[in-house]
Amino acid sequence: MTDAAPRAHSSAADVTRALLALHPDERFSVSTDREARVVASWFLADQGATQKSAVYRITLQGETGEFTSKFFELEEPSVQARPSVFVTSNYSYSFDSRDLTGPVDAVLAEHGWVRARSGAGRFFGRLFGRG
């Protein structure tokens, strides 16, 4: 069995800069959090006292060329709370998670980064001789 050639990928700093430069839509934003993870957000709805967003958090695994991700919805207090007259519990929005994850995943792929295998995936890979 031959060893596979190592994957060519951009540095974590280069891919982070590329992700921070993404702005496909005015509802889309990218930043880093306290743990230096890349956080892409898509504004979903303003509910008066709160705002709802979809969040796609990417953790780059050092310089391995692998990343993990987590997708979730977040509801936070509005920065500028509106008077109670404007607060409504009736709201709707149309959202396809690929609007958020697609551009991020495309940048990661362009830079040669791949999704990290889970612990179970690594175990079975070793068990069956696939890495």
C-alpha positions as CSV (number, residue, x, y, z in Angstrom):
1,M,0.0,0.0,0.0
2,T,1.4,3.4,-1.0
3,D,1.1,6.5,1.1
4,A,-1.1,9.1,-0.5
5,A,0.5,12.4,-1.4
6,P,-0.2,15.1,1.1
7,R,-3.0,17.5,0.2
8,A,-1.9,20.9,-0.9
9,H,-3.8,23.6,0.9
10,S,-3.5,27.2,1.8
11,S,-2.4,28.3,5.3
12,A,-5.0,28.8,8.0
13,A,-4.2,32.5,7.9
14,D,-4.8,32.7,4.1
15,V,-8.1,30.8,4.2
16,T,-9.2,32.9,7.2
17,R,-8.5,36.1,5.2
18,A,-10.4,34.8,2.2
19,L,-13.4,33.9,4.4
20,L,-13.4,37.3,6.0
21,A,-13.5,38.9,2.5
22,L,-16.8,37.1,1.7
23,H,-19.8,39.4,1.2
24,P,-22.3,37.7,-1.2
25,D,-25.4,39.5,0.3
26,E,-26.1,42.4,2.6
27,R,-27.6,39.9,5.1
28,F,-24.4,37.9,5.2
29,S,-21.4,38.7,7.5
30,V,-18.2,37.0,8.5
31,S,-16.1,37.6,11.6
32,T,-13.9,35.7,14.0
33,D,-14.8,34.8,17.6
34,R,-12.7,34.8,20.8
35,E,-11.3,31.3,20.0
36,A,-10.3,32.5,16.4
37,R,-13.0,30.5,14.8
38,V,-14.6,31.9,11.6
39,V,-18.2,32.7,12.1
40,A,-20.4,33.4,9.1
41,S,-23.9,34.7,9.9
42,W,-27.1,35.3,7.9
43,F,-29.6,37.8,9.3
44,L,-33.1,36.1,9.3
45,A,-35.5,38.4,11.1
46,D,-35.9,41.4,13.3
47,Q,-38.5,40.5,15.9
48,G,-38.4,43.9,17.7
49,A,-36.6,43.2,20.9
50,T,-34.6,40.3,19.4
51,Q,-32.9,39.4,16.1
52,K,-32.7,36.0,14.7
53,S,-29.7,34.8,12.6
54,A,-28.4,31.6,11.1
55,V,-24.8,30.9,12.1
56,Y,-22.1,28.7,10.5
57,R,-19.1,28.3,12.7
58,I,-15.8,27.0,11.1
59,T,-12.9,25.7,13.2
60,L,-9.7,25.3,11.2
61,Q,-7.6,22.4,12.6
62,G,-4.2,24.1,12.8
63,E,-2.3,23.6,9.5
64,T,-3.7,20.2,8.8
65,G,-6.0,21.4,6.0
66,E,-9.0,20.1,7.8
67,F,-11.9,21.9,9.4
68,T,-15.0,21.2,11.5
69,S,-18.2,23.1,11.3
70,K,-21.4,23.7,13.2
71,F,-24.6,25.2,11.9
72,F,-27.2,26.7,14.3
73,E,-29.8,29.5,14.7
74,L,-29.2,32.2,17.2
75,E,-31.6,34.6,18.7
76,E,-30.1,37.7,20.4
77,P,-31.4,41.0,21.9
78,S,-31.6,43.7,19.3
79,V,-28.9,46.4,19.5
80,Q,-31.6,49.1,19.2
81,A,-34.7,47.7,21.0
82,R,-37.9,49.0,19.5
83,P,-40.9,50.3,21.4
84,S,-43.4,47.7,22.4
85,V,-45.8,49.0,19.8
86,F,-43.5,47.6,17.0
87,V,-42.8,44.2,18.7
88,T,-44.6,41.4,17.1
89,S,-44.4,37.6,17.5
90,N,-45.7,37.2,13.9
91,Y,-42.8,37.1,11.5
92,S,-41.7,34.9,8.6
93,Y,-38.6,34.5,6.5
94,S,-37.5,32.3,3.6
95,F,-34.0,30.9,4.1
96,D,-32.0,28.1,2.4
97,S,-29.0,27.2,4.5
98,R,-26.9,26.8,1.4
99,D,-27.1,30.6,1.0
100,L,-24.9,30.7,4.1
101,T,-22.9,27.5,3.9
102,G,-22.3,27.4,0.1
103,P,-20.0,30.4,-0.2
104,V,-18.0,29.4,2.9
105,D,-17.6,25.8,1.7
106,A,-16.6,27.0,-1.8
107,V,-13.8,29.2,-0.3
108,L,-12.6,26.3,1.9
109,A,-12.6,23.9,-1.1
110,E,-10.7,26.5,-3.3
111,H,-8.0,26.6,-0.7
112,G,-7.8,22.8,-0.4
113,W,-9.4,22.5,3.0
114,V,-11.5,19.4,3.7
115,R,-14.0,18.5,6.4
116,A,-12.3,16.6,9.3
117,R,-13.4,13.0,9.8
118,S,-15.2,12.2,13.1
119,G,-13.6,9.9,15.7
120,A,-15.8,7.1,14.5
121,G,-14.7,7.8,10.9
122,R,-11.0,7.7,11.8
123,F,-11.5,4.4,13.8
124,F,-13.3,2.6,11.0
125,G,-10.7,4.0,8.5
126,R,-7.9,2.5,10.5
127,L,-9.9,-0.7,11.1
128,F,-10.4,-1.2,7.3
129,G,-6.9,0.1,6.3
130,R,-8.0,3.4,4.8
131,G,-6.0,5.8,6.9
